[in-house]
Amino acid sequence: MYNGAAIGGARRMLIATGNTGKVAEYRILLSSWSDDLVGLGDLGITATVEENGSTFAENALLKARFYSSVAGQVVLADDSGLEVD
């Protein structure tokens, strides 16, 4: 299991998503910050968190805290949400 340790000074971060396309986008966006961005699938994480916050921000925070506790490392989480009238 991945332990979140930096190798050779590389900064690693978990992107809290199983969407490989989203991880690829973040790798481009954050390439100047991190040498190693990984998604949930890269670490074999299949656990999920209930997104029961009352806002998108609360749900993102729930995910970040949960996956940080699971992986023991820095996590970036979002909840872009979808609202339909």
CYANA upper distance limits for C-alpha pairs under 8 A (distance plus 0.5 A):
  1 MET  CA     43 LEU  CA      7.18
  1 MET  CA     44 GLY  CA      8.33
  2 TYR  CA     43 LEU  CA      6.66
  2 TYR  CA     71 ALA  CA      7.71
  3 ASN  CA     71 ALA  CA      7.30
  3 ASN  CA     72 GLY  CA      7.10
  3 ASN  CA     73 GLN  CA      7.95
  4 GLY  CA     12 ARG  CA      7.14
  4 GLY  CA     13 MET  CA      8.14
  4 GLY  CA     71 ALA  CA      7.61
  4 GLY  CA     72 GLY  CA      6.87
  4 GLY  CA     73 GLN  CA      5.60
  4 GLY  CA     74 VAL  CA      8.31
  5 ALA  CA     12 ARG  CA      8.00
  6 ALA  CA     10 ALA  CA      5.74
  6 ALA  CA     11 ARG  CA      6.30
  6 ALA  CA     12 ARG  CA      6.85
 10 ALA  CA     34 SER  CA      7.30
 10 ALA  CA     35 ASP  CA      5.94
 10 ALA  CA     36 ASP  CA      7.29
 11 ARG  CA     33 TRP  CA      8.06
 11 ARG  CA     34 SER  CA      5.56
 11 ARG  CA     35 ASP  CA      6.37
 11 ARG  CA     36 ASP  CA      6.84
 12 ARG  CA     34 SER  CA      6.60
 12 ARG  CA     35 ASP  CA      7.11
 12 ARG  CA     36 ASP  CA      5.25
 12 ARG  CA     37 LEU  CA      6.18
 12 ARG  CA     38 VAL  CA      8.16
 12 ARG  CA     74 VAL  CA      7.97
 13 MET  CA     34 SER  CA      7.84
 13 MET  CA     36 ASP  CA      7.13
 13 MET  CA     37 LEU  CA      5.53
 13 MET  CA     38 VAL  CA      6.91
 13 MET  CA     73 GLN  CA      7.35
 13 MET  CA     74 VAL  CA      5.72
 13 MET  CA     75 VAL  CA      6.15
 13 MET  CA     76 LEU  CA      7.65
 14 LEU  CA     37 LEU  CA      6.38
 14 LEU  CA     38 VAL  CA      5.47
 14 LEU  CA     39 GLY  CA      6.17
 14 LEU  CA     40 LEU  CA      7.64
 14 LEU  CA     73 GLN  CA      7.68
 14 LEU  CA     74 VAL  CA      6.78
 14 LEU  CA     75 VAL  CA      5.19
 14 LEU  CA     76 LEU  CA      6.77
 15 ILE  CA     23 VAL  CA      6.96
 15 ILE  CA     26 TYR  CA      8.42
 15 ILE  CA     37 LEU  CA      7.27
 15 ILE  CA     38 VAL  CA      6.44
 15 ILE  CA     39 GLY  CA      5.43
 15 ILE  CA     40 LEU  CA      7.45
 15 ILE  CA     75 VAL  CA      6.33
 15 ILE  CA     76 LEU  CA      5.49
 15 ILE  CA     77 ALA  CA      6.66
 16 ALA  CA     39 GLY  CA      6.70
 16 ALA  CA     40 LEU  CA      6.56
 16 ALA  CA     63 LYS  CA      7.44
 16 ALA  CA     64 ALA  CA      7.40
 16 ALA  CA     67 TYR  CA      7.28
 16 ALA  CA     75 VAL  CA      7.00
 16 ALA  CA     76 LEU  CA      6.54
 16 ALA  CA     77 ALA  CA      5.48
 16 ALA  CA     78 ASP  CA      8.13
 17 THR  CA     22 LYS  CA      7.94
 17 THR  CA     23 VAL  CA      7.79
 17 THR  CA     39 GLY  CA      6.30
 17 THR  CA     40 LEU  CA      6.21
 17 THR  CA     77 ALA  CA      8.00
 18 GLY  CA     39 GLY  CA      6.63
 18 GLY  CA     40 LEU  CA      5.82
 18 GLY  CA     41 GLY  CA      6.22
 19 ASN  CA     23 VAL  CA      7.02
 19 ASN  CA     39 GLY  CA      8.19
 20 THR  CA     24 ALA  CA      6.70
 20 THR  CA     39 GLY  CA      7.59
 21 GLY  CA     25 GLU  CA      6.81
 22 LYS  CA     26 TYR  CA      6.79
 23 VAL  CA     27 ARG  CA      6.68
 23 VAL  CA     37 LEU  CA      7.99
 23 VAL  CA     38 VAL  CA      7.48
 23 VAL  CA     39 GLY  CA      6.50
 24 ALA  CA     28 ILE  CA      7.06
 25 GLU  CA     29 LEU  CA      6.77
 26 TYR  CA     30 LEU  CA      6.25
 26 TYR  CA     31 SER  CA      8.42
 26 TYR  CA     37 LEU  CA      8.31
 27 ARG  CA     31 SER  CA      6.01
 27 ARG  CA     37 LEU  CA      6.69
 30 LEU  CA     34 SER  CA      6.66
 31 SER  CA     35 ASP  CA      7.03
 38 VAL  CA     42 ASP  CA      6.38
 38 VAL  CA     43 LEU  CA      7.90
 39 GLY  CA     43 LEU  CA      7.42
 40 LEU  CA     44 GLY  CA      6.75
 40 LEU  CA     45 ILE  CA      5.59
 40 LEU  CA     46 THR  CA      7.66
 41 GLY  CA     45 ILE  CA      6.37
 41 GLY  CA     46 THR  CA      7.85
 49 VAL  CA     62 LEU  CA      7.99
 49 VAL  CA     63 LYS  CA      6.87
 49 VAL  CA     66 PHE  CA      7.31
 51 GLU  CA     59 ASN  CA      5.66
 51 GLU  CA     62 LEU  CA      7.34
 51 GLU  CA     63 LYS  CA      7.92
 52 ASN  CA     59 ASN  CA      7.11
 53 GLY  CA     57 ALA  CA      8.50
 53 GLY  CA     58 GLU  CA      5.48
 53 GLY  CA     59 ASN  CA      5.47
 53 GLY  CA     62 LEU  CA      8.09
 54 SER  CA     58 GLU  CA      7.01
 54 SER  CA     59 ASN  CA      8.03
 55 THR  CA     59 ASN  CA      6.92
 56 PHE  CA     60 ALA  CA      6.74
 56 PHE  CA     78 ASP  CA      8.34
 56 PHE  CA     79 ASP  CA      5.82
 56 PHE  CA     80 SER  CA      7.30
 56 PHE  CA     81 GLY  CA      6.84
 57 ALA  CA     61 LEU  CA      6.73
 57 ALA  CA     78 ASP  CA      8.04
 57 ALA  CA     79 ASP  CA      7.37
 58 GLU  CA     62 LEU  CA      6.68
 59 ASN  CA     63 LYS  CA      6.78
 59 ASN  CA     78 ASP  CA      8.22
 59 ASN  CA     79 ASP  CA      6.79
 60 ALA  CA     64 ALA  CA      6.63
 60 ALA  CA     77 ALA  CA      5.78
 60 ALA  CA     78 ASP  CA      5.13
 60 ALA  CA     79 ASP  CA      5.66
 61 LEU  CA     65 ARG  CA      6.59
 61 LEU  CA     77 ALA  CA      7.58
 61 LEU  CA     78 ASP  CA      8.38
 62 LEU  CA     66 PHE  CA      6.57
 63 LYS  CA     67 TYR  CA      6.52
 63 LYS  CA     77 ALA  CA      6.56
 63 LYS  CA     78 ASP  CA      8.35
 64 ALA  CA     68 SER  CA      6.42
 64 ALA  CA     75 VAL  CA      6.08
 64 ALA  CA     76 LEU  CA      6.66
 64 ALA  CA     77 ALA  CA      5.64
 65 ARG  CA     69 SER  CA      6.75
 65 ARG  CA     75 VAL  CA      8.39
 66 PHE  CA     70 VAL  CA      6.87
 67 TYR  CA     71 ALA  CA      6.37
 67 TYR  CA     72 GLY  CA      8.31
 67 TYR  CA     75 VAL  CA      7.35
 68 SER  CA     72 GLY  CA      5.64
 68 SER  CA     73 GLN  CA      5.87
 68 SER  CA     74 VAL  CA      6.65
 68 SER  CA     75 VAL  CA      6.21
 69 SER  CA     73 GLN  CA      8.13
